[in-house]
Amino acid sequence: MGLSWLQTLATWIEHTFWSRMDEQMWSCLPDTALVEIYLYLHDRDRVNMAKACKNWNKVFSYPCLWRTRYIELGGYRAKLAGERALKFADMHGAHVRYLFLSCNHPSSHTCKVIQMTVDNFLEKIHHATIVHFELERLNLNRFWKFENLKEKVVNSFVRFFSGQRNMVNFDMLAAHFTLTSGCRILEAVGSASGSTIKDLDIEDFFHSRLAMFQVKRFRNAFSKFTNLSNVSLNYNCLSDDIFESMVKHLAGKLKNINCKIYRTDPHFHRISSFSWRKLKSVCPELSIDFWFEGIGMSSDTTRILVPGAPVRKLHMWTGYDDNADWQLGETIDHIAAHHKQIVVVSMELDNNNEAIDVNLVKLVTECKCLRELYINAIVTVAAIDEICTLQTQGKINLHTFHVTTCGLTQIECAELMYIKDKHLPIMEERGLNFRIASDYLTEFL
C-alpha cells in the first residue's frame, strides 16, 4: 500500500482544516493588532488591506490611524498632489492632530495650484483639532510672483488658525511673510492658541531687512504667546521691550531661545545685559543658542554676545565672501571671558585666513563646561596637538572634537598622522568622539 495514503491525508488536512483555521484566525485578529499593522503601511497598502474583509475595512476608518499627516504642496506634480490632499481631507481630515505640510519649489507656475490646494484643504479640515502644525519654506515673498495669490493664501491661514485653540507646536520656518501678512497670522495663532503653544518656530518668518523689534503690532502679537517653552526666531525680532514682555508672560516657562543672525537682517541694536539677567532670573532653566551667518567683525558679534546672556550653543559660518573683514580671534576671546557656561561651539570659517590657534586653546581651557567643539578653519598641527594633550591630561573635558584644518602641506599632513597615533589609544579608552581631518589628506582620530 505504501505511504500514498499519508500524503493524501496531509493534502486534505492542509486544504480543509488548516486553510479554514488561517482564514478565521486572520479575519478575527483583535482591533489593536490590526491598528498596529495599519500604522506600518502607506496609504495604498492600507486601502488594499481594507479590501480583505469586513473587519479589516471597519478598522480602516478608526480615527487613530489618521492622527498624523504629511502633505506635499507644489513640485512638478503639484496638481496631483493637491487632488490627493483634498481626497484625504474629505475622508479623514477631521481626525488629524499632527499636520506636516511641505512646500516644494514654489514657482509662478505652481503657486496658483498651491494656493487653491491650501484654501480647499484647510477649509475641509477646519473642524480638526490640530495639536502640531508645521509648514516650512513657504517662501511667500521670495518665489510667489502674484500679489493676489499671496493675499489669498494668507487669508486661508488666518481663517484656519483663528479656529485652532489647542495647538502646542507651531512651525512656519522660512515663510518669508511681509510685515502685515506675518503679523496677521501671528495675531490669529496667538489669539486662538497663545495660551497652549509651547514650541514656536518663526525663524525667517518675515522677509529679511525688516526691523521687527521696532514694530508695535509685532510686539503685541508676540505677547499673546503666554506658554512658550522653546522659541526660534531671528535677532531682528528681539529687543529689550520684547524681553520685558517675556518676563511678564513667560516667567518659569521659557527654557530655550534659538536665535539666528544673518548679515542681511538688522542686527546693530543691542539687548542689554540687564534684560538678559532679568529674564534668566524669572526663567532659571533658560539657555540661548546663537547662529551667526556672514558676520565676523567682533564689533558686531560682541554687541550681541553680551555678558549675562546664558549662551549654551554658538555656531558661526563666515560664508564665501572673500572680501569681508573678520575679527574672529577677538570674538573667541570674548566668549572665553564672558560665556564660560557655553557647551557647544561650531565654527565654519571658509574664507578666513586669520590665525586663531591661541584663541581656540584659550577657549577650551577657560570654558570648563565646553563639551563639543567643531572647527573648520586654518588651524596648525601644533594647536590640534595642544588641545588633544590637554584632553589626555584631563585638563579639559571635551566629549566631541571635530576639526578640519585647511591649507596643510604634505609634511604637515604627516605630522597630523603622528598626532593621531600619539593620542588615539587614550581617546578610544575614554570613548571620546575625536575626529581630525585636513583638506589635503583626510585622517580620522
HUPEKA-V11269 format. One record per backbone hydrogen bond with DSSP energy under -1.0 kcal/mol. CO is the residue of the C=O (numbers start at 1). NH is the residue of the N-H. E is the energy in kcal/mol with one decimal. If there is no record, write none. Layout:
# HUPEKA-V11269
CO_NH_E + CO_NH_E
This chain:
# HUPEKA-V11269
3_7_-1.5 + 4_8_-2.4 + 5_9_-2.3 + 6_10_-2.2 + 7_11_-2.1 + 8_12_-2.1 + 9_13_-2.5 + 10_14_-2.3 + 11_15_-2.2 + 12_16_-1.4 + 13_18_-2.3 + 16_20_-1.5 + 17_21_-2.2 + 18_22_-2.7 + 19_23_-2.3 + 20_24_-2.8 + 21_25_-2.7 + 22_26_-2.6 + 23_27_-2.1 + 24_28_-1.3 + 26_29_-1.1 + 30_34_-1.9 + 31_35_-2.7 + 32_36_-1.7 + 33_37_-1.8 + 34_38_-2.9 + 35_39_-2.2 + 37_40_-1.3 + 38_41_-1.9 + 42_46_-2.4 + 43_47_-2.4 + 44_48_-1.9 + 45_49_-2.4 + 46_50_-2.3 + 49_52_-1.5 + 53_57_-2.1 + 54_58_-2.1 + 55_59_-1.8 + 56_60_-1.4 + 58_61_-1.1 + 59_62_-2.2 + 62_65_-1.7 + 63_66_-2.0 + 67_97_-3.4 + 67_98_-3.2 + 69_100_-3.0 + 71_102_-2.3 + 73_104_-2.9 + 75_78_-1.2 + 77_81_-2.5 + 78_82_-2.2 + 79_83_-2.1 + 80_84_-2.1 + 81_85_-2.1 + 82_86_-2.2 + 83_87_-2.1 + 84_88_-2.4 + 85_89_-2.2 + 86_90_-2.0 + 87_91_-1.7 + 88_92_-3.4 + 89_93_-1.0 + 92_95_-2.0 + 93_96_-1.2 + 97_131_-3.2 + 97_132_-2.1 + 98_69_-2.8 + 99_134_-2.0 + 100_71_-3.0 + 102_73_-3.4 + 104_75_-1.4 + 107_111_-2.2 + 110_114_-2.6 + 111_115_-2.8 + 112_116_-2.2 + 113_117_-2.4 + 114_118_-2.9 + 115_119_-2.5 + 116_120_-2.5 + 117_121_-3.0 + 118_122_-2.5 + 119_123_-1.5 + 120_124_-2.0 + 121_125_-1.5 + 125_128_-2.0 + 131_168_-3.4 + 131_169_-2.1 + 132_99_-3.0 + 133_171_-2.2 + 134_101_-3.6 + 136_103_-1.0 + 139_143_-2.2 + 146_150_-1.6 + 147_151_-2.4 + 148_152_-1.9 + 149_153_-2.4 + 150_154_-2.1 + 151_155_-2.3 + 152_156_-2.0 + 153_157_-1.9 + 154_158_-2.6 + 155_159_-2.4 + 156_160_-2.2 + 157_161_-3.1 + 158_162_-1.7 + 160_163_-1.3 + 161_164_-1.2 + 168_198_-2.8 + 168_199_-2.1 + 169_133_-2.4 + 170_201_-2.8 + 171_135_-3.0 + 172_175_-1.0 + 173_137_-3.3 + 174_139_-2.1 + 175_140_-3.1 + 176_141_-1.4 + 177_207_-2.3 + 178_182_-2.7 + 179_183_-2.1 + 180_184_-2.1 + 181_185_-2.0 + 182_186_-2.4 + 183_187_-2.5 + 184_188_-2.1 + 185_189_-2.8 + 186_190_-3.1 + 187_191_-2.4 + 188_192_-1.7 + 189_193_-3.2 + 190_194_-1.5 + 193_196_-1.6 + 193_197_-2.2 + 194_226_-1.7 + 198_229_-3.2 + 198_230_-2.5 + 199_170_-2.6 + 200_232_-2.7 + 201_172_-2.3 + 202_205_-1.7 + 203_174_-2.7 + 204_176_-2.0 + 205_177_-3.4 + 210_212_-1.7 + 211_214_-1.8 + 212_215_-1.8 + 215_219_-2.1 + 216_220_-2.5 + 217_221_-2.1 + 218_222_-2.9 + 219_223_-1.6 + 221_224_-1.3 + 222_225_-1.6 + 224_226_-1.0 + 229_255_-3.1 + 229_256_-1.9 + 230_200_-2.4 + 231_258_-2.8 + 232_202_-3.2 + 233_260_-1.8 + 234_237_-2.0 + 235_238_-1.9 + 236_213_-2.0 + 239_243_-2.2 + 240_244_-2.0 + 241_245_-1.8 + 242_246_-2.2 + 243_247_-2.6 + 244_248_-1.8 + 245_249_-2.5 + 246_250_-2.7 + 250_253_-2.3 + 250_254_-1.8 + 255_287_-1.4 + 256_231_-2.0 + 257_289_-2.9 + 258_233_-2.4 + 259_291_-2.1 + 260_235_-2.3 + 261_293_-2.3 + 262_265_-1.1 + 272_276_-1.7 + 273_277_-2.7 + 274_278_-2.5 + 275_279_-2.2 + 276_280_-2.5 + 277_281_-2.0 + 278_282_-1.2 + 279_283_-1.5 + 282_252_-1.8 + 283_286_-2.2 + 287_257_-2.1 + 288_312_-2.9 + 288_313_-1.1 + 289_259_-3.2 + 290_315_-2.3 + 291_261_-3.2 + 292_317_-2.1 + 293_263_-1.2 + 296_327_-2.0 + 297_300_-1.3 + 297_301_-2.2 + 298_302_-2.7 + 301_305_-2.8 + 304_306_-1.9 + 306_309_-1.8 + 309_311_-2.4 + 310_288_-2.3 + 312_343_-2.5 + 312_344_-2.2 + 313_290_-2.4 + 314_346_-2.7 + 315_292_-3.2 + 316_348_-3.3 + 317_294_-3.0 + 320_322_-1.1 + 321_324_-1.3 + 327_331_-1.2 + 328_332_-2.8 + 329_333_-2.2 + 330_334_-2.1 + 331_335_-2.2 + 332_336_-2.4 + 333_337_-1.8 + 334_338_-2.3 + 335_339_-2.5 + 339_342_-1.7 + 340_369_-1.1 + 343_371_-2.7 + 343_372_-2.1 + 344_314_-1.7 + 345_374_-2.6 + 346_316_-2.5 + 347_376_-2.5 + 348_318_-2.2 + 356_360_-2.4 + 357_361_-2.1 + 358_362_-2.1 + 359_363_-2.1 + 360_364_-2.3 + 361_365_-1.5 + 362_366_-2.4 + 363_367_-2.3 + 366_368_-1.2 + 367_370_-1.4 + 371_399_-2.6 + 371_400_-2.4 + 372_345_-2.2 + 373_402_-2.4 + 374_347_-2.7 + 375_404_-2.9 + 376_349_-2.9 + 377_379_-1.0 + 377_406_-1.3 + 380_384_-1.7 + 381_385_-2.6 + 382_386_-2.2 + 383_387_-2.2 + 384_388_-2.4 + 385_389_-2.5 + 386_390_-2.4 + 387_391_-1.7 + 388_392_-2.6 + 389_393_-2.1 + 390_395_-2.3 + 390_396_-1.0 + 391_394_-1.4 + 399_433_-2.6 + 400_373_-2.0 + 401_435_-3.1 + 402_375_-2.9 + 403_437_-2.5 + 404_377_-1.8 + 405_439_-1.5 + 409_413_-2.0 + 410_414_-1.6 + 411_415_-1.8 + 412_416_-2.0 + 413_417_-1.8 + 414_418_-1.6 + 415_419_-1.9 + 416_420_-1.6 + 417_421_-2.1 + 418_422_-1.9 + 419_423_-2.0 + 420_424_-2.2 + 423_427_-1.7 + 424_428_-2.6 + 425_429_-2.2 + 426_430_-1.8 + 427_432_-2.2 + 432_434_-1.1 + 433_401_-2.2 + 435_403_-2.4 + 437_405_-2.6
